[in-house]
């Protein structure tokens, strides 16, 4: 099955040059987001990623279907403010 993927933020550098972070991946029927992440071999741990499947937050165990749109971005952690209160 064909899955459309959009990489965001720092992950865009993992996509081929000129692709603007857009990828198309062929996966076996019945695949989950976990298999998609394994196939992409992104440089961040899975718990540092935000997954959006067809416009909704998703988890690694969510099933994929033909034509799904997956957006993947790095989860950004805030830093402690140095402003005086």
ABEGO torsion letter per residue (X at the ends): XBBBBBBBEAAAAABBBGAGGBBBBBBBBGBBAAAAAAAAGBABBAAABBBBBGGBBBBAABBBBBGBBBBBBBBBBBBBBABBX
